[in-house]
Amino acid sequence: MLKVQEIRELIKLVDQSNIEEFIFEHEGSKVEMKKKAGAVAPVAVTPVVQPAVQEVLQTPQPVQTAAVQTEVKPEPAVAEAEKQIDTSDLHQVVSPMVGTFYQSSSPDADAYVKQGSKITKDSVLCIVEAMKLFNEIEAEVDGEIVEILVKDGQLVEYGQPLFLVKPE
C-alpha cells in the first residue's frame, strides 16, 4: 500500500504537469487521478487483486477495500502571489533533478542571487544537492531575477520551477 506522503508527491507532480489523467499501480495499490479546471480532482486508491488471490477470494469472505478522497487546492498566499506576477514574458529556470535546493555554497555564505539580481547565462543561481553531490544550477539566460520560487533547504522535484527571470 502506498504511504500518504507518496500519494501527496504523486498529486503534486500530476498537478504541476500537463497530464490530464494519471493511473499508477504499485505493490497491490492503484491510484487514479484526473484534472478538472487546472486542479487535480479527487483521488481514489484501491487495492489491486492479483488473479491467484482472486480465486481464493471467490469463496464467500468479506473483502475490505480502501479509498482515499483528497483534493488539491492552492494555498491562498501562493495563489495571490501567482496573480500578482505576469509570467508570460518570464523565463523559468527549472530543477534538472530531484534534490535539495540551496541558495548559497555554505550556510554562512551569501546567497548566489537575490530578487532583482542581474545575471548572465553563465551565472550560478543555486545548488541542488542529490545523493551527496552538489550540482550548480546556471541561469540559462541573461536577465534579472524576478522571483525565487523555493526556499533554502527545500526539496525540489525534476522540472520544478526554481526562479523566474526577466530576459534581456
N, C-alpha and C positions, 0 to 999 in steps of 0.2 A: 504494500500500500504506500502511496506517495505521502510524504510529510507535508504539512501545511506550508512550510517555508518553500518547498519545491513547487507547490501549486502556485503560490504567490509569485515566484520568479517566472513561471510559465505565463501567468496572466500579464505580468509586466512586459515580458518580451513580445507577446502577441499584441498587446495594446500599443507598443511603440513601433510595431511593424505595419506593413501594408496588407498583411494577411487578414482576410475576412472570416475564414473558418479554419479551425485547427482541431485535429484529433490526435491524441497521444496515448499509446498503450505501453505500459511498463510494469513488469512483475505482477501481473494479475489485476492491474488497475487501468481504467480507461478514462481519459479526460477529454471532454468535448467543449470547445469554446466557439462562439460566433459573435462577431462585432455588430453592433447596432448604432448607427449615427456616431461613429468615431470612438465608442467606448466598448469594452468587452462586455458582452451580455452574460447572463447567469451561466455558471459553470456546473456541469454535472460530473461527478466522479463515481464511477460504478465499477464493481469488480468484474473482471473478465473470467468466464468459466471455460476452462480447457475441456476438450472433448472427453478425455478419460475421466475427469471429475464429473462431467455432465451425466455419464452413465450411472455413477454412484448416486447422484442426486435425483435420479428418476424415481427412486423409491420414496414414498411419502415422508419427507423430512422438512422441517421448517428451514427456509433459506433466508439468511439475513443479507440485505443489501444496504449499502451506504450511499448517501447522496449529500453533497455539499453545495449549498447555494451561496454565491457571492457575487458582488457587483463592484466594479472598479469605478470610483468617482474621483476626479482630480481634487486635490486639496485646494481650498479656497485661495490661499496665498499663492500657490503655483498658478492657478487659473488666472488670477488677477495679473500676475507678472507677465504671463504669456499674452494677455490682451494689450498690455502697455507697449510692447515692443513689436514693431513691424519687421518680421523676419524674412520678408520676400526678397530683399536685396542683400541679405547677410549670408556669409559662408559659415557652415557648421564644421568645426573640427571635431571628428568623432574618434572614439577609442578604437584602436586596431585590435584590441584583445580584451579578455576578461582579466580584471586585476584590481589593485588598489590605487586610487588617484592621490598623487602628492603634488602640492603646488611649489615645493622647493626641494633642493637636493639633500637637505637635512632639517631636522626640527628647529634648529636655531638659526637657519639661513633665511634670507628674504625670499619671498615668492618670485618665481621667474617672471610672471606678468601679473598685472592688476587691471581692473576695469579702466579703460582709457589708454592703456599702454600701446605705443606704436610698435609694430612688429614687421619683420621681413619673413619671407617664406622659409628661411633657414633658422629662424628664432626658435629656441626651445621654450615650449609653453608649460610643460609639466612632465612628471614621470608617472608611468603606470607600472607598478610592481606586480609581476606574475611569477610565481614559483621561485622566489628569491632573486629574480633577475629584474633589474631596474632599467626600464626602457624609456628613453627620452622621446617625447612626442613633439614634433616640429609643426610649425604653423601652416604650411602648405600654400599660403598666400601672403602677399604684402597687405598691410592694413592696420586697423585699430581694434583692440579688444572691446566689444560692446558689452558682453556679459560672460561671466564664468558660471556655468550651469551646474557644477558639482562642488561639493565641499571637500576640504583636505581630509584625507583618510577614508573617504567614501569608496565603497566597492562599485566598480563600473562594469558594464557588460560590453560585449563586442558590438560595435556600431552605435553605442550610446553617445549622443552629442555632449561634448565637454565644454566648448567655447563657441560663442557667436562672434564672428569677425566681420567688420565692415571693410570690404576690399577697397584698395586704392586704384 
